[in-house]
Amino acid sequence: MRPQFEEIDYQQTPLGEVILRRRTMQSLGDKEIYEIMLGSEFLMSSLFTVVEEELSSLGIAATEKVFHDTQLDVVVGGLGLGYTAKVALDQPSVGDLIVVDYLQPVIDWHQRGLVPLGKGLTNDPRCHFEHGDFFKRAISDGGIGFDSQSAGRKFHAILLDIDHSPAHLLNERHASFYQAEGLRKMTDQLHPGGVFALWSDDPPEETFMSALRDVFSRVDTHVVPFENPILGRDSESTVYVAHD
């Protein structure tokens, strides 16, 4: 019998301890849940994936409207349990996907098949993992860019799911990215007309929307409801979609 709670792996990282764990929730019919923790912070739970999936669906759909009949080059910032990347790869229009993650253990868990979507991502020839800091790569600090094998490469879409929201950060050094100057530097790696999409656990934030409007020609917000069995009601998160 599988235990109701199991710690699958534990690693120390420059950001602190990162833990992969699995629990069986009897209240949900013995549903198996995978969770990633960074210290006391929840990074990802397989119980809540709707908005991560919508990030890809909305971002890729907006990109397809601009780049008709084009094989899209896409960046995902933040691997987590792989749901954003998986939905991106489900789209036939996606020709190449780079997933940038700062935490090497998270990449390792996928490559070792310790998480449910891991083997599907690693076995897809379109999917490539980059171990690195998305935020430094976004402003091309050091000239690396998102693709370490191709300096100066541009992409059709950049999808970001790392911080809880532009105001609720995992690390305060990310703050400058969410201002107009940081966003503008990121657009150097977008094709003209490209799309930047972001997951946020908070309602639409006017300060961040103002920064987006300073940089992008069009900004849309999508409030996405999802079932929250822990609270016994629906919750909501936000997907921002901005067009260069």
Backbone as numpy.savetxt, mean C-alpha at the origin, in Angstrom:
# Nx Ny Nz CAx CAy CAz Cx Cy Cz
-4.85 -30.05 16.21 -5.70 -28.85 16.21 -4.81 -27.60 16.21
-5.13 -26.66 15.33 -4.36 -25.42 15.25 -4.68 -24.55 16.47
-3.66 -23.96 17.09 -3.92 -23.10 18.26 -4.74 -21.88 17.86
-5.47 -21.32 18.85 -6.29 -20.14 18.58 -5.43 -18.90 18.35
-4.21 -18.91 18.83 -3.31 -17.77 18.63 -1.91 -18.32 18.44
-1.22 -17.84 17.40 0.12 -18.35 17.10 0.99 -17.22 16.58
2.18 -17.08 17.14 3.18 -16.15 16.62 4.02 -16.91 15.60
3.92 -16.51 14.34 4.60 -17.23 13.27 6.04 -16.79 13.15
6.30 -15.49 13.28 7.67 -15.00 13.19 7.79 -13.68 13.93
9.01 -13.44 14.40 9.34 -12.23 15.14 10.73 -11.78 14.69
10.86 -10.52 14.28 12.15 -10.01 13.83 12.36 -8.59 14.36
13.61 -8.26 14.64 13.96 -6.89 14.97 14.30 -6.14 13.69
13.84 -4.89 13.58 14.11 -4.06 12.41 14.55 -2.68 12.89
15.03 -1.83 11.98 15.40 -0.46 12.40 14.23 0.33 12.99
13.00 -0.10 12.71 11.82 0.58 13.25 11.32 -0.07 14.54
11.95 -1.16 14.96 11.48 -1.90 16.12 11.09 -3.31 15.76
10.46 -4.00 16.69 10.09 -5.39 16.46 8.90 -5.49 15.51
8.98 -6.43 14.59 7.87 -6.70 13.67 7.48 -8.16 13.86
6.17 -8.38 13.95 5.65 -9.70 14.32 4.58 -10.12 13.32
4.66 -11.35 12.87 3.60 -11.96 12.07 2.89 -12.98 12.96
1.58 -12.84 13.08 0.84 -13.77 13.92 -0.46 -14.18 13.25
-0.98 -15.30 13.72 -2.21 -15.86 13.17 -3.12 -16.20 14.34
-4.39 -15.87 14.19 -5.37 -16.21 15.22 -6.59 -16.82 14.58
-7.27 -17.66 15.34 -8.54 -18.24 14.91 -9.65 -17.61 15.74
-10.60 -16.97 15.07 -11.66 -16.25 15.76 -12.93 -17.10 15.78
-13.21 -17.64 16.95 -14.39 -18.50 17.09 -15.68 -17.73 16.84
-15.69 -16.46 17.20 -16.90 -15.64 17.02 -17.24 -15.44 15.55
-16.27 -15.72 14.66 -16.50 -15.59 13.22 -16.45 -16.94 12.53
-16.86 -17.98 13.25 -16.90 -19.31 12.66 -15.52 -19.89 12.45
-14.62 -19.66 13.41 -13.24 -20.15 13.35 -12.48 -19.59 12.14
-12.78 -18.36 11.81 -12.08 -17.70 10.71 -10.62 -17.49 11.08
-9.73 -17.79 10.14 -8.29 -17.63 10.36 -7.86 -16.23 9.93
-7.23 -15.50 10.85 -6.83 -14.12 10.62 -5.32 -14.00 10.73
-4.71 -13.34 9.76 -3.28 -13.03 9.82 -3.12 -11.55 10.18
-2.12 -11.26 11.02 -1.88 -9.89 11.48 -0.40 -9.59 11.44
-0.06 -8.35 11.08 1.31 -7.86 11.16 1.33 -6.71 12.16
2.23 -6.83 13.13 2.38 -5.81 14.16 3.76 -5.19 14.05
3.84 -3.88 14.24 5.11 -3.17 14.40 5.10 -2.60 15.80
5.78 -3.27 16.70 5.66 -2.93 18.11 4.21 -3.13 18.53
3.57 -2.08 19.04 2.17 -2.16 19.46 1.21 -1.71 18.36
1.76 -1.30 17.19 0.94 -0.77 16.09 0.50 -1.91 15.18
-0.81 -1.95 14.85 -1.29 -2.85 13.83 -0.92 -2.29 12.46
-0.12 -3.02 11.69 0.17 -2.62 10.31 -0.87 -3.16 9.35
-1.36 -4.36 9.61 -2.27 -5.00 8.65 -2.96 -6.17 9.31
-4.23 -6.37 8.96 -4.98 -7.55 9.39 -5.77 -8.07 8.20
-5.76 -9.37 8.02 -6.53 -9.96 6.91 -8.03 -9.92 7.18
-8.42 -9.45 8.37 -9.84 -9.27 8.66 -10.39 -8.04 7.95
-9.51 -7.07 7.69 -9.94 -5.82 7.06 -9.09 -5.59 5.81
-9.62 -5.94 4.65 -8.86 -5.79 3.40 -9.63 -5.03 2.33
-10.88 -4.68 2.60 -11.74 -4.08 1.57 -11.13 -2.80 1.03
-10.66 -1.92 1.90 -10.19 -0.60 1.44 -8.83 -0.74 0.75
-7.96 -1.64 1.24 -6.69 -1.90 0.56 -6.95 -2.39 -0.87
-7.95 -3.23 -1.03 -8.30 -3.73 -2.35 -8.90 -2.62 -3.21
-9.73 -1.78 -2.61 -10.31 -0.67 -3.34 -9.26 0.36 -3.76
-8.20 0.49 -2.98 -7.10 1.36 -3.37 -6.58 0.97 -4.75
-6.37 -0.32 -4.96 -5.91 -0.79 -6.27 -6.99 -0.65 -7.32
-8.20 -1.09 -6.99 -9.29 -1.06 -7.98 -9.55 0.36 -8.47
-9.67 1.31 -7.55 -9.95 2.70 -7.93 -8.76 3.34 -8.63
-7.56 3.09 -8.11 -6.37 3.69 -8.70 -6.10 3.18 -10.10
-6.22 1.87 -10.31 -5.96 1.29 -11.63 -7.07 1.70 -12.61
-8.32 1.71 -12.15 -9.42 2.12 -13.04 -9.22 3.55 -13.53
-8.81 4.45 -12.64 -8.57 5.84 -13.04 -7.41 5.91 -14.03
-6.40 5.09 -13.84 -5.24 5.09 -14.73 -5.60 4.55 -16.11
-6.43 3.52 -16.15 -6.84 2.93 -17.43 -7.61 3.93 -18.29
-8.33 4.84 -17.64 -9.08 5.83 -18.41 -8.16 6.81 -19.15
-6.97 6.98 -18.63 -6.01 7.89 -19.25 -5.15 7.16 -20.28
-4.67 5.98 -19.90 -3.73 5.24 -20.74 -4.44 4.04 -21.36
-5.21 4.31 -22.41 -6.00 3.25 -23.05 -5.07 2.24 -23.73
-5.42 0.96 -23.57 -4.70 -0.11 -24.27 -3.19 -0.06 -24.02
-2.82 0.35 -22.80 -1.41 0.42 -22.42 -1.14 -0.58 -21.30
-0.02 -1.28 -21.39 0.41 -2.10 -20.28 1.01 -1.19 -19.22
0.37 -1.16 -18.07 0.69 -0.17 -17.05 1.87 -0.60 -16.18
2.74 0.36 -15.89 3.80 0.18 -14.91 3.32 0.83 -13.61
3.28 0.04 -12.54 2.64 0.47 -11.29 3.60 0.26 -10.13
3.56 1.21 -9.18 4.28 1.09 -7.92 3.27 0.97 -6.78
3.51 0.03 -5.88 2.76 -0.05 -4.63 3.72 0.25 -3.49
3.40 1.24 -2.68 4.18 1.55 -1.49 3.57 0.87 -0.30
4.27 -0.13 0.26 3.78 -0.89 1.40 3.25 -2.24 0.97
3.92 -3.30 1.40 3.52 -4.66 1.01 2.45 -5.22 1.94
2.66 -5.10 3.26 1.70 -5.65 4.21 1.43 -7.12 3.95
0.18 -7.50 3.91 -0.21 -8.88 3.62 -0.47 -9.10 2.13
-0.23 -8.07 1.32 -0.23 -8.25 -0.12 -1.53 -8.00 -0.84
-2.56 -7.49 -0.16 -3.87 -7.36 -0.81 -3.89 -6.27 -1.87
-3.23 -5.15 -1.62 -3.18 -4.10 -2.64 -2.45 -4.60 -3.88
-1.33 -5.26 -3.69 -0.57 -5.80 -4.82 -1.36 -6.88 -5.56
-2.04 -7.74 -4.83 -2.80 -8.83 -5.46 -3.88 -8.28 -6.39
-4.64 -7.30 -5.93 -5.71 -6.75 -6.76 -5.12 -6.03 -7.97
-3.98 -5.36 -7.81 -3.33 -4.73 -8.96 -2.96 -5.79 -10.01
-2.41 -6.90 -9.57 -2.01 -7.96 -10.50 -3.20 -8.66 -11.11
-4.37 -8.56 -10.48 -5.58 -9.15 -11.06 -6.05 -8.39 -12.30
-5.53 -7.17 -12.49 -5.95 -6.35 -13.63 -5.07 -6.70 -14.84
-5.67 -7.16 -15.94 -4.88 -7.50 -17.12 -4.07 -6.33 -17.68
-4.49 -5.11 -17.37 -3.78 -3.93 -17.88 -2.44 -3.71 -17.20
-2.21 -4.34 -16.05 -0.96 -4.13 -15.32 0.13 -5.03 -15.92
1.15 -4.37 -16.47 2.24 -5.12 -17.09 3.41 -5.35 -16.18
3.63 -4.44 -15.21 4.76 -4.57 -14.31 4.41 -3.88 -12.99
4.75 -4.55 -11.89 4.41 -4.03 -10.56 5.65 -4.08 -9.68
6.00 -2.94 -9.12 7.07 -2.87 -8.13 6.44 -2.56 -6.78
6.77 -3.38 -5.78 6.27 -3.17 -4.42 7.45 -2.77 -3.55
7.38 -1.58 -2.97 8.46 -1.05 -2.15 8.09 -1.19 -0.68
8.95 -1.85 0.10 8.68 -1.99 1.53 9.97 -1.82 2.31
9.87 -1.10 3.42 11.04 -0.81 4.25 11.44 -2.00 5.12
10.49 -2.91 5.37 10.71 -4.00 6.31 11.06 -5.28 5.56
12.34 -5.66 5.60 12.77 -6.88 4.91 12.04 -8.13 5.40
11.75 -8.27 6.71 11.02 -9.46 7.13 9.67 -9.62 6.44
8.98 -8.52 6.16 7.68 -8.61 5.48 7.86 -9.18 4.08
8.89 -8.73 3.37 9.19 -9.30 2.06 9.53 -10.77 2.20
10.35 -11.11 3.20 10.74 -12.50 3.41 9.53 -13.40 3.67
8.55 -12.91 4.44 7.37 -13.74 4.73 6.62 -14.11 3.46
6.56 -13.17 2.52 5.92 -13.48 1.25 6.75 -14.48 0.45
8.03 -14.27 0.40 8.89 -15.17 -0.37 8.95 -16.56 0.22
8.77 -16.68 1.52 8.79 -17.99 2.20 7.40 -18.64 2.23
6.38 -17.93 1.77 5.03 -18.49 1.76 4.39 -18.56 3.13
4.80 -17.67 4.04 4.24 -17.68 5.40 2.92 -16.93 5.49
2.57 -16.18 4.45 1.29 -15.47 4.41 0.50 -15.97 3.21
-0.83 -15.93 3.28 -1.65 -16.59 2.26 -1.40 -16.14 0.83
-1.13 -14.86 0.60 -0.96 -14.36 -0.77 0.48 -14.40 -1.25
1.39 -14.81 -0.38 2.81 -14.70 -0.67 3.25 -15.39 -1.94
2.93 -16.66 -2.09 3.39 -17.42 -3.25 2.78 -16.89 -4.54
1.53 -16.44 -4.49 0.91 -15.89 -5.69 1.63 -14.65 -6.18
2.09 -13.81 -5.25 2.83 -12.61 -5.64 4.23 -12.96 -6.14
4.93 -13.79 -5.40 6.32 -14.08 -5.77 6.41 -14.91 -7.05
5.37 -15.67 -7.36 5.39 -16.48 -8.58 4.91 -15.74 -9.81
4.41 -14.52 -9.64 3.95 -13.73 -10.78 5.15 -12.97 -11.36
5.53 -13.24 -12.61 6.72 -12.59 -13.17 6.60 -11.08 -13.31
5.38 -10.54 -13.21 5.20 -9.09 -13.29 5.52 -8.40 -11.98
5.63 -9.14 -10.89 5.74 -8.56 -9.54 7.17 -8.60 -9.05
7.66 -7.45 -8.59 9.03 -7.34 -8.10 9.02 -6.60 -6.77
9.73 -7.12 -5.79 9.84 -6.48 -4.48 11.12 -5.64 -4.44
10.98 -4.44 -3.88 12.13 -3.56 -3.64 12.20 -3.29 -2.14
13.31 -3.71 -1.52 13.52 -3.40 -0.11 14.08 -1.98 -0.02
13.30 -1.06 0.52 13.75 0.31 0.62 12.70 1.20 1.24
13.06 2.45 1.40 12.19 3.46 2.01 11.37 4.12 0.90
10.07 3.86 0.87 9.22 4.45 -0.16 9.36 5.96 -0.20
9.40 6.60 0.96 9.37 8.06 1.02 10.66 8.67 0.48
11.80 8.03 0.75 13.05 8.50 0.15 13.06 8.23 -1.35
12.54 7.07 -1.74 12.47 6.75 -3.17 11.52 7.71 -3.89
10.47 8.13 -3.20 9.47 8.99 -3.84 10.05 10.33 -4.25
10.96 10.86 -3.43 11.58 12.14 -3.78 12.93 11.90 -4.46
13.18 10.63 -4.78 14.41 10.22 -5.48 15.64 10.69 -4.73
15.61 10.55 -3.40 16.75 10.93 -2.57 17.92 10.01 -2.90
18.99 10.55 -3.43 20.12 9.75 -3.86 19.99 9.29 -5.30
18.91 9.70 -5.96 18.75 9.38 -7.37 18.30 7.97 -7.68
17.86 7.22 -6.67 17.50 5.81 -6.90 16.16 5.69 -7.60
15.15 6.40 -7.11 13.80 6.21 -7.64 13.21 4.91 -7.15
12.06 4.55 -7.68 11.38 3.35 -7.21 11.99 2.07 -7.76
12.63 2.14 -8.92 13.21 0.95 -9.53 14.73 1.06 -9.47
15.34 0.27 -8.59 16.78 0.36 -8.41 17.55 -0.13 -9.63
16.87 -0.84 -10.53 17.52 -1.35 -11.73 17.39 -0.41 -12.92
16.61 0.67 -12.77 16.36 1.56 -13.90 16.16 2.99 -13.40
17.26 3.71 -13.25 17.19 5.09 -12.76 16.39 5.96 -13.73
15.56 6.82 -13.17 14.77 7.74 -14.00 13.52 7.12 -14.59
13.22 5.89 -14.23 12.03 5.24 -14.78 10.76 5.94 -14.31
9.78 6.03 -15.19 8.49 6.63 -14.86 7.40 5.56 -14.84
6.34 5.87 -14.09 5.25 4.92 -13.88 3.91 5.56 -14.21
2.94 4.70 -14.49 1.60 5.19 -14.80 0.78 5.41 -13.54
1.08 4.66 -12.47 0.32 4.80 -11.22 1.21 4.49 -10.04
1.00 5.23 -8.96 1.66 4.99 -7.68 0.56 4.86 -6.63
0.53 3.72 -5.96 -0.50 3.42 -4.96 0.18 3.29 -3.60
-0.28 4.04 -2.61 0.41 4.11 -1.32 -0.48 3.64 -0.18
0.04 2.69 0.60 -0.64 2.18 1.80 0.41 1.87 2.85
0.87 2.90 3.54 1.87 2.71 4.59 1.41 3.31 5.91
1.25 4.64 5.95 0.81 5.30 7.18 -0.69 5.10 7.39
-1.13 5.27 8.63 -2.56 5.14 8.92 -3.36 6.22 8.19
-2.77 7.40 8.07 -3.38 8.50 7.33 -2.32 9.58 7.17
-2.57 10.62 6.36 -1.59 11.71 6.25 -1.34 12.45 7.56
-2.24 12.30 8.52 -2.07 12.95 9.82 -1.68 11.98 10.92
-1.83 10.68 10.70 -1.52 9.65 11.70 -0.43 8.77 11.12
0.82 9.14 11.42 1.97 8.56 10.74 2.62 7.46 11.58
3.20 6.49 10.90 4.00 5.49 11.59 5.34 6.07 12.03
5.81 7.06 11.29 7.08 7.72 11.61 6.98 9.19 11.20
7.34 10.08 12.09 7.18 11.51 11.83 8.02 12.00 10.65
9.07 11.26 10.29 9.88 11.70 9.16 9.13 11.59 7.84
7.97 10.92 7.83 7.15 10.82 6.62 6.37 12.11 6.36
6.29 12.99 7.35 5.35 14.11 7.30 5.56 15.00 6.09
6.81 15.27 5.72 7.07 16.20 4.62 6.56 15.66 3.28
6.45 14.35 3.15 5.96 13.79 1.89 4.54 14.25 1.61
3.72 14.39 2.64 2.30 14.70 2.47 2.04 16.19 2.24
3.09 16.98 2.17 2.97 18.39 1.83 3.19 18.57 0.32
2.83 19.72 -0.18 2.86 19.93 -1.63 4.25 19.69 -2.22
5.29 20.13 -1.53 6.65 19.97 -2.08 7.02 18.50 -2.24
6.71 17.69 -1.22 7.01 16.27 -1.30 6.22 15.57 -2.39
4.94 15.88 -2.48 4.10 15.29 -3.52 4.58 15.68 -4.91
5.00 16.93 -5.05 5.47 17.41 -6.35 6.73 16.66 -6.78
7.63 16.40 -5.85 8.84 15.64 -6.18 8.48 14.23 -6.65
7.48 13.64 -6.03 7.06 12.29 -6.42 6.58 12.26 -7.86
5.90 13.33 -8.31 5.33 13.32 -9.65 6.40 13.28 -10.74
7.66 13.53 -10.39 8.73 13.38 -11.37 8.83 11.94 -11.86
8.30 11.01 -11.08 8.36 9.60 -11.46 7.03 9.10 -12.05
6.12 10.01 -12.31 4.87 9.67 -12.98 4.91 10.12 -14.44
4.37 9.28 -15.33 4.12 9.75 -16.68 3.12 10.90 -16.63
3.18 11.86 -17.57 2.14 12.90 -17.62 0.75 12.26 -17.69
-0.14 12.72 -16.82 -1.46 12.12 -16.74 -1.55 10.95 -15.78
-0.42 10.60 -15.15 -0.39 9.47 -14.23 -1.21 9.71 -12.98
-1.41 8.64 -12.21 -2.31 8.67 -11.05 -1.55 8.33 -9.78
-1.84 9.09 -8.74 -1.39 8.78 -7.38 -2.62 8.50 -6.54
-2.64 7.33 -5.88 -3.77 6.96 -5.02 -3.25 6.57 -3.65
-4.04 6.88 -2.63 -3.61 6.70 -1.24 -4.74 6.15 -0.40
-4.40 5.16 0.44 -5.32 4.65 1.46 -5.14 5.46 2.74
-6.25 5.79 3.39 -6.22 6.48 4.68 -7.31 5.91 5.57
-6.96 5.70 6.83 -7.94 5.17 7.78 -8.84 6.27 8.36
-8.57 7.52 8.00 -9.33 8.65 8.51 -10.28 9.19 7.44
-11.25 10.00 7.82 -12.09 10.69 6.82 -11.24 11.62 5.98
-11.77 12.08 4.83 -11.03 13.03 4.00 -10.56 14.23 4.82
-9.29 14.58 4.63 -8.67 15.65 5.41 -8.41 16.85 4.50
-8.97 17.99 4.86 -8.90 19.17 4.00 -7.47 19.65 3.80
-6.64 19.57 4.84 -5.26 20.04 4.70 -4.53 19.22 3.65
-4.69 17.91 3.69 -4.02 17.05 2.70 -4.63 17.25 1.32
-5.94 17.40 1.25 -6.58 17.63 -0.05 -6.09 18.93 -0.67
-5.85 19.94 0.15 -5.33 21.21 -0.36 -3.94 21.01 -0.95
-3.10 20.22 -0.27 -1.76 19.94 -0.79 -1.85 19.18 -2.11
-2.76 18.21 -2.19 -2.95 17.47 -3.44 -3.38 18.41 -4.58
-4.31 19.31 -4.28 -4.82 20.23 -5.31 -3.73 21.19 -5.79
-2.75 21.47 -4.95 -1.65 22.33 -5.36 -0.77 21.65 -6.41
-0.80 20.33 -6.42 0.13 19.57 -7.26 -0.57 18.90 -8.44
-1.77 18.37 -8.21 -2.44 17.56 -9.21 -3.59 18.32 -9.86
-3.92 17.93 -11.09 -4.97 18.63 -11.84 -6.37 18.25 -11.37
-6.50 17.07 -10.78 -7.81 16.61 -10.31 -7.61 15.73 -9.09
-8.47 15.91 -8.10 -8.40 15.11 -6.87 -9.79 14.61 -6.53
-9.93 13.30 -6.38 -11.20 12.68 -5.97 -10.99 11.94 -4.66
-12.02 11.95 -3.82 -11.99 11.16 -2.59 -13.13 10.17 -2.61
-12.85 8.97 -2.13 -13.85 7.90 -2.08 -13.90 7.38 -0.64
-15.01 7.58 0.02 -15.21 7.02 1.36 -15.74 5.60 1.18
-14.98 4.63 1.69 -15.27 3.22 1.44 -15.73 2.57 2.74
-16.99 2.12 2.81 -17.46 1.41 4.00 -17.04 -0.06 3.96
-16.87 -0.63 5.14 -16.56 -2.06 5.23 -17.08 -2.60 6.55
-17.40 -3.87 6.53 -17.95 -4.51 7.73 -16.86 -4.63 8.78
-17.20 -4.25 10.01 -16.27 -4.37 11.12 -16.89 -5.27 12.18
-16.60 -6.58 12.12 -17.22 -7.50 13.07 -16.76 -7.30 14.51
-15.62 -6.66 14.70 -15.15 -6.39 16.06 -16.07 -5.39 16.74
-16.48 -4.34 15.98 -17.37 -3.31 16.53 -18.84 -3.66 16.34
-19.13 -4.63 15.48 -20.52 -5.00 15.21 -21.25 -4.00 14.34
-20.51 -3.25 13.53 -21.12 -2.26 12.63 -20.12 -1.97 11.51
-20.56 -1.19 10.53 -19.66 -0.80 9.45 -18.70 0.28 9.93
-17.48 0.25 9.37 -16.52 1.33 9.53 -16.27 1.94 8.16
-15.50 3.01 8.12 -15.20 3.69 6.86 -13.74 4.10 6.82
-13.16 4.01 5.63 -11.84 4.57 5.37 -11.92 5.36 4.06
-10.82 5.97 3.67 -10.80 6.86 2.53 -9.76 6.44 1.51
-10.11 6.54 0.23 -9.14 6.40 -0.85 -9.09 7.72 -1.61
-7.91 8.33 -1.67 -7.69 9.53 -2.47 -7.16 9.10 -3.84
-7.67 9.70 -4.91 -7.18 9.44 -6.25 -6.87 10.78 -6.91
-5.59 10.99 -7.23 -5.16 12.28 -7.80 -4.52 12.06 -9.16
-4.87 12.94 -10.12 -4.39 12.84 -11.51 -3.35 13.92 -11.76
-2.20 13.50 -12.30 -1.14 14.44 -12.63 -1.57 15.39 -13.75
